[in-house]
Structure formats: C-alpha cells, structure tokens
Amino acid sequence: MTELWIRKENAGALLTAGAFTVILIFTAVSDSRTKRIPDLYSAGILLLSLLSAAISDEASVSSRLIGLFCVSVPMLLLTTARPGAFGGGDIKLMAACGAFLGWESAVAAMGIAIFAGGAASAVMLLTRQKSRKERFAFGPFLCIGAEAAFLWGQEIWEWLVSIK
C-alpha cells in the first residue's frame, strides 16, 4: 500500500491544495468577466486555511495569522488613501490567501501579482487595448501570484530575500 501515489496521510493536504487551486480559477474567471470577486470565494479559501492548519504544518499558525494581515492591510490603507487602487474583493482575497499560505508566501504572491499585472497592463497600454484611465481586473493576477506562491513560495521568498 505504501506504493500508492496518494497515501492516506496525504489525502487531506492534497484535497485542500486542489480545492485552493479550483477556487483560485473560479475567482480569476469571475473577476476577469465581471470585475467582482464574490465573498464566497474568499470565505472558501479562509475555510481551507483552517482545514489546512489542522492537517498540515506547511505554515505555522502564527505565520497564517500574520499572513491574514500583512498584505491585505497595506492594500486597504492604499485604497483608503487612493480610492479605487484595489477593490474590496482583492483585499479580502489576499487576506484569505495570506491565511492559507502564511506570510512569506503571501508577500511573494503579491510581488508576483504586481509584476504580472504591471507587465500585462503595459502590454495593454502599448497595444492600445486599454487607456490609462481604464481599469482592469487585478484579481486574476492575484490568483496567479497565489498559485505560484503556493507551489514555489519558499523558493520565491528565499530568492527575494537574497537579492542585494
């Protein structure tokens, strides 16, 4: 039985990982179509973070608690200072992802999202698909960042910290 790819002790972690990815896909599609992220998706990720904390030691409880706030609070403050910088759905999504990923991976996820979103917006501006005054959905880039951080978060964090 130990030859099985999915072992009984790994099943819970595999299910939460798969559910996280599926919710991120639904979130990205929803935001790209409607420019809204339903609260249900962020709540689902938050629930997964509780399940993941109970069955996995990938991120400590303290890292998850810090992750809940370390990206979402600066996003909220920026949006308060500059209305429209981020939508409420983006902020809630990153709070939930931070609770799921832990703070290092949440920071890495935001970095990836900013880089990917900036590159995509530059291409849209250069090709005149969008003007400077038009908004675009940032949620899909947050989802890309969160998934990349989920898969390679520690490696990304170590690379970011090593840059001098």
C-alpha positions, 0 to 999 in steps of 0.5 A: 500500500505504501506504493500508492501515489496518494497515501492516506496521510496525504489525502487531506493536504492534497484535497485542500491544495486542489480545492485552493487551486479550483477556487483560485480559477473560479475567482480569476474567471469571475473577476476577469468577466465581471470585475467582482470577486464574490465573498464566497470565494474568499470565505472558501479559501479562509475555510481551507486555511483552517482545514489546512492548519489542522492537517498540515504544518506547511505554515505555522499558525502564527505565520497564517495569522500574520499572513491574514494581515500583512498584505491585505492591510497595506492594500486597504490603507492604499485604497483608503488613501487612493480610492479605487487602487484595489477593490474590496474583493482583492483585499479580502482575497489576499487576506484569505490567501495570506491565511492559507499560505502564511506570510512569506508566501503571501508577500511573494504572491503579491510581488508576483501579482504586481509584476504580472499585472504591471507587465500585462497592463503595459502590454495593454497600454502599448497595444492600445487595448486599454487607456490609462484611465481604464481599469482592469481586473487585478484579481486574476493576477492575484490568483496567479501570484497565489498559485505560484506562491503556493507551489514555489513560495519558499523558493520565491521568498528565499530568492527575494530575500537574497537579492542585494 
